Amino acid sequence: MRKKEPPVFEEITARRINVVNEDGTVQVVISGKDRAPDWSIDCARFKRLKAAGMIFYNEEGCECGGLQFSGVKGESVEARASWPLTAIRTTR
């Protein structure tokens, strides 16, 4: 029996993509700011300042790092942008 080829897409539009293991454990979340997940530090959930980016999780489903992008244009001409890269060391 021939293995079915995975679909190929020219373009995908999504608000959030969850990459999971075979057992369903989330490993990576890619999202826009409105669908960004809350922080998960030592597997405890906390509210996060929402920004678009990628969040990485360990095998237990606890957040272990990420990359987020945000930009704000205020009332003045000045604009601000940030793109922090984080790595979280857990106590587990």
N, C-alpha and C positions, 0 to 999 in steps of 0.2 A: 504494500500500500504506500502510495506516495504522500509525503508530508505536505499539508496545505501551506502555501506561502502566506506570510502575514500581509495584510493590506498595506499599500503604499499610498500616502497622501501628499499632494502638492502643497497643501496649506491646511492648517487646523486652527480654528478659533475656539478658545476656551477661556472660562473665567478662572478655572482651577483644574490642575492635573495632579492626581495622587498616584505615585508609583509605589506598588506594593509587592511584597514577596508572595510566594505560593500560598503561605498560610494567612495572607491578608494583612500582615503587619506593614504599616506605612513606612517607607524608607526615604522618600523625597516628596515634597509638596512644592509645586510651581504654581504661583497664583498672582493675580492682580491684588491691589491693596484692599479692595472690598471683600475679598474671599480669603485673606491671609489668616492662617491659624493662630490661636493664642500660643504664648510661650509654653514650653514643657521642660522645666528644669528639674532634674532628678525625678522626672515623670509627674511632677505637680504642675497644674495649669495656672497660668497667670495671663492677665490682659496685656496685650502688646500694642505699641504704636503701630498702626497698620501701614504697611508699605508693600509694594510689589517685590517679588523675589523668589528665591528657592530656600527651603528649609530642609535640613538633613536630619534623619533619625537613626538611632542605633537599633540593634536587633530586638531590644525590649520595647521599642516604640517611643523612647525618650529622645527629645531634641538633642542633637550633638553639634550643631553648627548651622550656618546659613549665609546667604548673600542677599541683601535687600537694597532696593533702589527707591529713592524718593526725591521729589523736587517741589519747591514751593515758590510761587511768585507772589510777593506781597503787593501792597498798594503802591509802594515805590517801584522804581525801575529795577532795584536790586532783586536778584533771584538766588535761591539757595538750592543746592543739590547735595545728596549724600548717598554713599554706597558702601556701608560697612560690611565686612566679611568677619564672621564670628566662628569660633571653635569653642565648644562648651565642654569643660572637664567635669564629669559627674563624680559623685562619691560612691557610686554603686560598683 
